[in-house]
Amino acid sequence: MKTLLLVDDEPIMLDLLSLYLSPLGYTCIKCNSGMDAINFIESNEIDLILLDVMMPEMDGLETCREIRKNWNTPIIMLTARSEKADIVKGLEYGADDYIAKPFDEEELVARINAVLRRLKTDSKKIIFKGLKLDRNSFQVTFNGQEIVLTPKEFSLLTLFLSNQNLVFSREHLITTIWGYDVSTEDRTIDSHIRNLRDKLRKTGFPADTYLQTVWGVGYKWTDQD
């Protein structure tokens, strides 16, 4: 069952969306502002966001941009503004799709399913608090600045980002990254972790906050500040 976050300042629209989507097997969470939506996804897993553009205080475009700084959750913009310039702006801000009000309910469901299908094929991209890792291009950036990593450093970072809050022993890292048939010492792992932290720090990413040493065991990547 997929969880959808519905974001609109009009309660009637939230109720209508939930009334239509819930019987189709979606779990619908309602938020009536962009800030409420951001606060919610900070501590909850969401599969897709339906985001209205025309909202007071923080509009949908600004909300989308803020979400994209830390999360890669798919976003479909819902709006009465259907001019080409608005659509382009929404996509540039990080939206995955854009549908104008009033919309056909079957088309909305089709677009939701299409975006979720694309997400499966795009799962090789990871975004974490401005840090972006792309396993297709083997590229890592932080706030747009490229971080050049060795293949082993890239593999370590991928493993950590894909398994946040899990503790990895040095032995586990050795067998996972280097393989069973390679003779590698614990200090080799420590050296690679140190280099990875240094490279992340140089771009301004707070590596020591998230890539933590678990004394006597190994390392983990935490999602807590």
Order of alpha helices (4+ residues) and beta strands (2+ residues): beta-alpha-beta-alpha-beta-alpha-beta-alpha-beta-alpha-beta-beta-beta-beta-alpha-beta-alpha-alpha-alpha-beta-beta
